[in-house]
């Protein structure tokens, strides 16, 4: 007896501690329209985790006692509006705006146009400059113009600075790391 409003879902846990649904037919594989009909009125919600990076960053920053991330919170509160405004201000596509904003989470910076590859003893374009070059069909003047708009944009620079500050705090929080397969990994709340 599982009771009204309960659906049995079986999971398997892999070595990393992550859980995956066991069967091919489960709530994740049911089309969204059918899921809405099945779950309608039961108080269940579907969450879009397509761009959850900033929410997770903000939560970890708070958990580790970091200073408030004003620009990150503004982005979380109105993600679509933030992206649209950024896109309009630079006259770039929404897709490129989204890509640049996600790149910040993964360590890209707009503070420098290039990065130095120590092992190769040479400088190469930063990932953001590479994407701007693709977007402008390698028009250097247009890439430079977009880069200047980017680094002068208060909201973009604020977001970049918030991300960098939180990233440093999180990566320096050694008490939250565990060894696994010869490397150190950030633990989750289950210490896995």
N, C-alpha and C positions, 0 to 999 in steps of 0.2 A: 504494500500500500504506500504509494508515494504522495498521495493527496492532490487536491485540486490546485492547479496553477504551477505544478512542478513537472519538469521534463528531465528525464534521465539522460545524462550525457556522460559517456565514459571517456576518460583521458588516459594517455600513457605519458610517463615522464621520461625524458631523455637525460643523458649524462649531465648536461648543463643545468638541469633543474627545470627547464621549460616544459610545459605541458602541451600536448597536442591531442585533438579529438581523435578517438580511436576508429570510428566508423566513417564510411564515405558519406552516409546520410546523416547530417547534423545541422544545427541551426546556422552554422557558417556557410553551408553549401546551398541552403534553401534560397530561392530568389527573394529579393527584398519585398516585393509586392505580396508574396505568399506569407512571408514572415510577419508582415504587418497585420494580415488577416488573422493568423494563428495567435499572435501575441496581443492583438488589439484589446484595449480595456483592462489589461492585466498589470499595468504599472511598469512594464518593461520598456527599456529605451535602447535604441541603437546608437552607438557612438562612432563618429567618424575619426579614425585614428590615422588618417592619411597625413596629417600634419600635427601630430601630437608632440613633436620634439620640444617645442617651446614650453608646453605645459609640464612635461617631465623635467626639463631643465629648471623651471621655476620651483617645482616641488622639491627637487633635490637641493637647490640653493636654500630654500627655507628650512629643510630638514637638517642641513649642515650649519645653520645659523648665519647665513649670508645676509648682506645688506639687501633691502628691497630692490627688485629689478623693475624700475618704473617703466622703461620702454618695452620690456618683455611683457609686462602685465597689460600694457596698452595694446600690444599686438595680439595677445590672447583674447582680450575683450572684444576686439573688432578686427579679426584676421582679414576678412574679405575687404573691409574698408581700408585697412592699412596697406594691403597689397595694391588695391586700385589707386590709392593716392600716390604711392611710390611709383607705380607704373606711369601714371599721368605726369608726375613731376619730371621724370627722366625721358618720357615719351618712348617707353619700351613696352613690350608685351607683358601681360599678366604672367605668362609662363616663365619668362626670364626673371621677372621680379620675384616670383616664388622660388625659383632655382637659386638666385643669389641669397635670399633670406635663409634658405635651408643650408646653403654652403657655410654660412656663419656658424651654425651648430656643429658642423663637421670640421671646423678649424680654419676655414678660409678667412682671409683678412682683406680689408680694403685700405689698410694703412700703408701698404707697399704695393707697387705695381709688379714687383718681381720677387722671386725667392731664390736663395742660394743653395745649390745642391753641393753639399760639402764633399761627398765622395767623388763627384764628377768635376769638382772645382769650376763650376760655371753657374751663371744666373739664368733662370728661365722665367717666363711670364707667370704671374700668379694665376690660379684657377679662374678667378673672376675676370681678369684681363683676357684670358683665353676665350671665355664665353662671350665677352663683349666683342672680341675680334670676330668670332663666328657670326654674332648678331649683325655686325656692321660690314660683313664681307671683307674683313681685313682692311677697312678704311681707318688708317692710323689716326687721322685727325678726328674722325667721329668717335673712335674708341677713347681717345684722350678727352674729348668733350664730355662723353658720358661718365668717364671716370671722375672728372672734376665735379660734375653735378652730384655724383655719388658721394664723394668725400665731403662735400659742402652741405649735404642733406642732414639736417639736425636729427630727424627721426631714425634714419638709417645708421648714422654714426652712434646715436644713443643706443640703438639695438645692438650694434656690433660691440660697443663697450660693455653693456650689460652681459652679453653672452660671454665675452672674454673674462670678465670678472668672475662670473659663476663657474665657468669652465676651470679656471685656476683654482678656485676654492674646492671644487669637486675632485679634481685630479690630485690635489695635495692632501686630501682626506684619507691618509693611509690606513686609518683604523677601520675603514669601510671596504678594504680589499681582502680577498682571499686568494691563495694560490690554487691554480687548477691547470693541469697538463703543462707544467713548466712556465706558466705566465701568471701574473696577478690580474684578477678581475674585480671590478666593482661589484659588491654584493647587492642583492635585492633585500627586501624586508624579511625574507625567509632565510637569510644568511646563505644563499646559494648563488 
